[in-house]
Every structure is written in C-alpha cells, then in structure tokens.
C-alpha cells in the first residue's frame, strides 16, 4: 500500500499499462505498474489510475496494454465505503493487488516511451483485440458488453441499465467468469479432441484418446483463464 506521507503529492513515475483500459464518460481508467520512481520513494507494485479527458475530444488519450508511459500522478491510499451490504471497493482493490489509486496530471504532459513485450502483455493485447472486435462488429449494443464479459471477463462495457435487469432476474452471477465457465469450455474441448482422436487409429496407438482429451482440457482451461484475466473467481 501507498505510504501515508505520499498521499496528495505529485510524483513523476515511469511504468507500464497493465490490463485493459476502460473508457468512460470522463476519460480512461486503467491499471499501471511502476518501474521507476523518484529516489527514496517506495511505491506499490500496481496502481489504479484515472486519466480524465481534455476539453478537446481529438486530444483524448489512447492507451493500450503493454505501453510504457511517464506520468505525473497524484496518488492516495485505497479507500472504499463501508455501507452494510454494499460493494466493498477496498477489498476489490486488494484482490487485484492494487496498492494505490490516483489520477494523471495534465502538466507536465504525459509521455509515451515505448512498449514492453512480455508474455502477459501479449495476453492482454489479445484480450483487447477480442473486446475491440465485439465493439466494432456489434456497435453500442447490450450484446457487445455481454459477450465481452463472457469471453474475456471485462464487465465494464455492460451498462447500468443492463446490470439492473440482471439483478431483477437473478442472473448477475452469470456475467462473471468462474470455475463453472472454465469447466464448460475445457469439457467441450476435451469432448471434441476425444471425438476426433478416436477416428485416427495412428494417433490412438501413439497416445490413448482419453489422455489426449485430458491434456487438451487442461490447455483449454489455462488459455481461457488467461483470456478472462486470471482473476481469483476464474481460478476457482
């Protein structure tokens, strides 16, 4: 967590965009992993930041997973409301390993420094490509947000009206990728592999169809969990 003495101070930090940036009415929200800070300043390994859009729409920021930026930030320690039966925002941040929240300052201007090409960055870029394709093909329809939530675990494109409908009909839990969704995908892949494997005698002599199906199921479960963001709910 952020040290109390750093709250409210402006700090220039270099780091990498992690996860999928979410566009809102006022700007972008995204996770940020710092890799350098001013001397003597210890920072958490991940922030949750907001970058508010400037008055000119053409100058609105565009961020992608894996990009390295230099930001001037104003940070605060994670805080959430303590209303009974309400959403526990602080616990949600803790689950994701986020030790500070804050926003990007306009001056000095943020600077893009390049990109990091890690394995997890490629996974996030694949998730972004799936989400953008849904939004591009389906447009601003409820189906785009629902399919993005079911395919890659990104629920932020679902409107508040749709969430209210899900709560009234009791299907809210279906929008969160869990072990049940992962099991369904891995089971389907296992059945398809076993079905095809048994029709190729040479493959059956080299490896039993049951073992091939089990290996394919494990690979499919891992791939889907990564595509869903590898959250706690999908791991379980």
N, C-alpha and C positions, 0 to 999 in steps of 0.2 A: 504493500500500500504506500501511497504517497506520504512523504514526511510532512507533518503538520506545518513546519516552517516554510514549505514551498507553496502552500495554498495561496492563490491570488497573485502570485508573482509571474512575471512574463519571463519565459525560458525559451531559448532557441535550441531546438532539438532536431537532429537528423535521424531518420528512420524509414521504415518500410510499411506500406499499406498492407494490412493483413485482413483476410476475409473479404466479404462482398460489401462495397459501399452501398448505402441505401439513400435514394433520393427522396426528399420530402418537399413540402411547400416552401420552406425557408432555406433550403440548402441540402448539404450532404451530411450523413453520419457514417462513421467508419472506425474500424479498429486500427491501431497504429503501434508498431513495435520499434521502440527507440534503439539505435545502435551507437549513438554518441550524444553527449550532453556537456554542459559547461564543467570545468574542473571542480572537483569536490562535491558535485551534485549526484546523488544516487536516485535513480528513477525506477519505478516498477517496470516489469518486462512488457506490459501491454496497457495501452490507453484506449478509452472510448471517446472519440472526438466528434465535434460538430464543426463544419465549415459552412458558414452562412453565406448565401449567395449575394453577390454585389448588386447594386441597383440596376446595372446594365445586364440584361439577360444573356447577351452574346458573350459576356465575360465570366459566365458561371463556370465554376471549376468542374473538371472531368477527371476522375480518379479511377485507377484500375488496380487489381491485386498485384502485388509484387513490385510496384513502383517505389522508388526511393525519393523522398522529399525532405527539404529543410523547412521547418515551420517555426514560427514564434507562437508559443502556446501560453494560455492561461489555464492552469490546472486546479483541480480540487480533489479532495478525498471522496471516495464513493459514499453517497448518501441516498437513502430511499425513505419513502413514507412508511409509517408503522400503523397504518389503519388496519383494524381487525378484518381478516378475510380478504384483504386487498392484495394487489400484486407486490411481491417483495423484490423491488428493483435491486437492492443491495445484494441479496442472495443470488439474483440472476447474474450480476457482475462477477460475484465470487466464483460462480460455476464456470465462467468463461475465463478466469484468470486475469481479470481486469482490475488493476490497482489504482486507477485514477480516471477521472473524466475531465473534460475541458473543451475549449474551442480554439480555433485558429484565428490569430490576429491578422488584420489586413496589412499592417506595416511592422517591420519590413515585409515586402511581398514574399509569399511562399515561392520556393524554387524547386523545380523537378531536377533531380541529379542523375537519373538513370533508372535501372531496374535490377532487381535481384532475380536470379534464375534458379530457384530451389525447387525441389520436388513438390513441397506443399504449395508453393506459389503456382505451379502448373496445375495442381488440383483446383485451386481457387479460380484460376483463369478458365478452366473447363467448366466450373460451376457458373461463372459469369456468362460464358458463351451460351450455355443452356438457357439461362434466365433471359438473356437478350433475345434469343431466338423465339421464345414464347411470347415476349412482349412485342417483337417485330411482326410476328405472324398473326397473333390474336388481337393486338392493339390494347386499348384501355378497356378491357372487359373483365368481369369477375373470373372468367375461366383462366386467364393468363396468370393471375395471382395464385389461384388454387393449384394449378398444375405446377407452378414454380415451387410452391410449398411442398407438394407431394413428391416432386422429382429431386429437388436439391435442398429441401429443408429451409428455404427462405420464405418466411411468412410475412415479410414487410410489404409485399405488393398486394396483400389482401386488405380491402377497405374496412373501415369501422362498421359500415352497414352490414357487410358480409359476416363479420365476427358476431354481431348481434343476432343475426339469423342462425348462425351455428350454435350459439348459446341457447337460443329458444328451442331449437330442435335436438339439442343434446349430442351434437356430432363434433364439438370443438376438438376433442382428443384425436380425431382422425386427421387433422391438419398438421399434427406433429409426428414426424418420422420416429418410430420407436422400434423396439425389437421385433414387434409383430410385422411391420412393413418389411424389415430386413429379412425375416424368415420367409415371408411370402415370395420375395424376389429370389432368394437363394434356392428355395424349394422348386420354383418354376424352372430355374436354370438347371438344377440337378435332374429334374424330370426330362427336359429337352436333351441334355447330354446323354443320359442313360438310354433314351429312346433312339437317338441316332447311333450311339456306340454299339448297341446290340445288333445293328444291321450291317456292321462291318466286321466280319469274322477275324480279320488280321489284328484289328485293334483289341478285340476281346482276348485273343491269345497273348497279346503283349501286356495287357492290363485289364483286369475284370471291370465290367461296366459299372458295378457298384462303387468301386474305388475311384474311377474316373468321375462319376457323378458327385461323389463326396468332395473331391478336390475342386471341381468346378463350383460347387455350392459355397465352399469356403472363400474362393477367389471372388465370386459374385457378391457375397456378404461384405467382404472387405472393401471392394470397389464401391458398392452402394453406400456404405457407411462413410467413406471418404467423400463421396459426392454430396452426401447430406450434411457435410460439415463436421463429422466426427464428434458430435455433441454427446453429452452424457446419456440423454434419452435414447439415442440411436445405438450407443454401445451396449445398453442394457437390453 
